C-alpha cells in the first residue's frame, strides 16, 4: 500500500479514516501533515499501523466513498475559494489602512500649519468699513412721538 498524500509515493505506514468515511494511508513523513489537517478541520482521526500484508496489497475503496470523495472535493474547492477571497480582502484592507494613515498624516500637518499661522484681522486697516448693526440684526424701529 502506498501513501495517498499528494506528491508522495512512499510505502504507507499508517491507515486512517475520516468521520465521513473517506479512508487514506500515509507514510511516516506525511503523518504530521495529516494530523495537522485533522486538527485544522477540528476532526479526530484514528490511525492504525499498516501490516506487512497490507503494504503490498491494494484494497478497493469502501462502497459510497466515491460520493463522499466528490463532496469532499467540492468542499475543498469552496474552502480554497474562500481562502483566496480572504487573502484578497486582507490585501484590500491593508491598502485602505495605508490610505488612512496617509490621510491622518496630512490632517496632522494641516492642523499644525493652522496652529502656527498668525491670526490676521481681515478688517484691520480698512477705512471704508461702515459701522452698523451686526449682520442679521433687525433695524431698530423709530420711536413714536
Secondary structure, DSSP 8 states (H G I E B T S, - for coil): -B--STT--SB--EEEE-TTS-EEEE-TTTHHHHHHHHHHTT---EEEE--HHHHH------TTHHHHHHHHHHHHHHHHHHHHHHHHHHHHHHHHHHHHHHHHHHHHHHHHHHHHS----TTTT-TT----S-TT---------
